[in-house]
Amino acid sequence: MKNQIKTLVTLLLLNLYVVQVWSQDKFSISSGTVEFNEIMAISVEGYDGNEVVFGVDGGYKVPDRAKGLKPVNGLGLSDNTGVGLAVKKEANDYYVIYQVSRNTDTRYKVKVPKGVKVKYVNSSIHGKSFKAFNIPTEIEAKSHGGDIYLSGITGPLTVSSVHGNIDVIFNSLTNKLPSSVASVHGEVDITVPAATNADLSIHTNWGDVYSDLEIKVDNPEQMKAYSAKKIRGKLGSGGAALEVSSTHGNVYLRKK
């Protein structure tokens, strides 16, 4: 009976799977960088803690024949998290997290301390999405096939996608460092506070640019499609540099 109860508790814990990055050693970090490398679908949220914490949405399954074994990737890395991910320390305060399992239905939900910089790289055309919320530090994200969604952001940003759409909602744009957001085939949608001060550069080859903000260029109008393919101007009195582009899609710049 005790063994049955123990098994039931274990199954319940697996269904609510939230673990620290390493089950053997606590992964504590309050500054530096955490890089997410080749992870198909992931959501990252900043919080007031000092550890990186994982959650799994959509389930993480291991084949029956793999019980007691660990998935291994081409880099020779094996799962050291229990959820199909491998954590590797590259340098002081720089950790890289790899997906070593092909569980394509698994969406990872990760909490990171607010003082940590976040980097995301996915070179797969089959990548699904990268989402980040409430990250007050630098974000670098590069995706080949998936969409990118960022909310509660202050920058600086370096964000790009080949085939995916990019949505960014800024809490503020006060950092003196420049931010750039670019997609080749997707649409780019940027939201900033109405009182934002920024030096603005917008570029699209085959799309249009739409905005309801007062951009200090020739004849700004309410939410109009600007005829120029390259737009340079200011929001407010100018400030942090914000560069936005889409080669084949539209660019949307809106106020909240």
Sequence and secondary structure as in RCSB ss.txt:
>XXXX:A:sequence
MKNQIKTLVTLLLLNLYVVQVWSQDKFSISSGTVEFNEIMAISVEGYDGNEVVFGVDGGYKVPDRAKGLKPVNGL
GLSDNTGVGLAVKKEANDYYVIYQVSRNTDTRYKVKVPKGVKVKYVNSSIHGKSFKAFNIPTEIEAKSHGGDIYL
SGITGPLTVSSVHGNIDVIFNSLTNKLPSSVASVHGEVDITVPAATNADLSIHTNWGDVYSDLEIKVDNPEQMKA
YSAKKIRGKLGSGGAALEVSSTHGNVYLRKK
>XXXX:A:secstr
 HHHHHHHHHHHHHHT EEES SSS  B SSSEEEEES SEEEEEEESSSB EEEEES     GGGTT   B TT
S B SSSSSEEEEEEETTEEEEEE S  TT EEEEEEETTSEEEEEE  TT  EEEEES  S EEEEESSSEEEE
EEE S EEEEESSS EEEEES    SS EEEEESSS EEEEE TT  EEEEEEESSS EEESS BSSSS  TTEE
ES SEEEEEETT  EEEEEEESSS EEEEE 
